[in-house]
Amino acid sequence: MDMAAAMGIELLTEEEYRELQKLGEFDTKSSSWVKTPADMRKLGGALFGDRRFGRVFFYHNGAESYYNGRGFRGWLRV
């Protein structure tokens, strides 16, 4: 979250990520963190999504988890 803010972007929500996936096939070999609801973040959780088998999936993990193949998706308002 801090890195995205430093870049001037906001993480995509689950809904925005699903809309992005309608434009093309993203994260077919990786996954991306998405904006996680505040109540889940307070409990230390975080959401990430990817595309596998022609479908979009969301999963959860600890917010402090680090994975080499996982980035994040965001948007920039201009």
C-alpha positions as CSV (number, residue, x, y, z in Angstrom):
1,M,0.0,0.0,0.0
2,D,2.8,2.4,0.9
3,M,4.6,1.7,-2.4
4,A,1.5,2.3,-4.5
5,A,0.8,5.5,-2.6
6,A,4.5,6.6,-3.2
7,M,3.9,5.9,-6.9
8,G,0.7,8.0,-6.9
9,I,-1.6,5.1,-7.7
10,E,-4.4,3.4,-5.9
11,L,-4.8,-0.4,-5.8
12,L,-7.6,-1.9,-7.8
13,T,-10.6,-3.3,-5.8
14,E,-11.9,-6.8,-6.5
15,E,-14.5,-5.4,-8.8
16,E,-12.0,-3.2,-10.7
17,Y,-9.7,-6.2,-11.1
18,R,-12.6,-8.2,-12.6
19,E,-13.3,-5.4,-15.0
20,L,-9.6,-5.2,-16.0
21,Q,-9.7,-9.0,-16.7
22,K,-12.5,-8.3,-19.2
23,L,-10.0,-6.2,-21.3
24,G,-7.5,-9.0,-21.6
25,E,-5.8,-11.9,-19.9
26,F,-3.7,-10.6,-17.0
27,D,-1.8,-12.5,-14.3
28,T,-1.9,-15.9,-16.1
29,K,1.5,-16.8,-14.6
30,S,1.6,-14.5,-11.6
31,S,-0.8,-12.9,-9.2
32,S,-1.5,-9.4,-8.0
33,W,-2.5,-7.9,-4.6
34,V,-5.7,-6.0,-4.7
35,K,-7.3,-3.5,-2.3
36,T,-8.5,-5.4,0.7
37,P,-11.5,-4.4,2.8
38,A,-10.6,-2.6,6.0
39,D,-12.1,-5.2,8.3
40,M,-10.0,-7.9,6.7
41,R,-6.8,-5.7,6.9
42,K,-7.4,-5.1,10.6
43,L,-7.2,-8.8,11.1
44,G,-3.9,-9.0,9.1
45,G,-5.3,-10.4,5.9
46,A,-4.9,-9.3,2.3
47,L,-6.4,-10.4,-1.0
48,F,-4.8,-11.2,-4.3
49,G,-6.1,-12.4,-7.6
50,D,-5.1,-14.1,-10.8
51,R,-6.4,-15.7,-14.0
52,R,-6.3,-19.5,-14.3
53,F,-8.2,-21.9,-16.5
54,G,-10.0,-19.0,-18.1
55,R,-11.4,-17.7,-14.8
56,V,-10.5,-15.0,-12.3
57,F,-9.8,-16.2,-8.8
58,F,-9.2,-14.4,-5.5
59,Y,-7.3,-15.7,-2.6
60,H,-6.2,-14.5,0.8
61,N,-2.9,-14.4,2.7
62,G,-1.3,-12.5,5.5
63,A,-0.7,-8.9,4.5
64,E,3.0,-9.2,5.4
65,S,3.6,-12.1,3.1
66,Y,6.1,-11.6,0.4
67,Y,6.1,-13.6,-2.8
68,N,8.5,-13.1,-5.7
69,G,5.9,-13.4,-8.4
70,R,3.3,-11.2,-6.8
71,G,2.9,-7.5,-7.6
72,F,-0.1,-5.3,-7.5
73,R,-2.6,-3.7,-9.9
74,G,-3.5,-0.1,-9.6
75,W,-4.9,2.9,-11.4
76,L,-3.7,6.4,-11.9
77,R,-6.2,9.3,-12.3
78,V,-5.0,11.9,-14.8
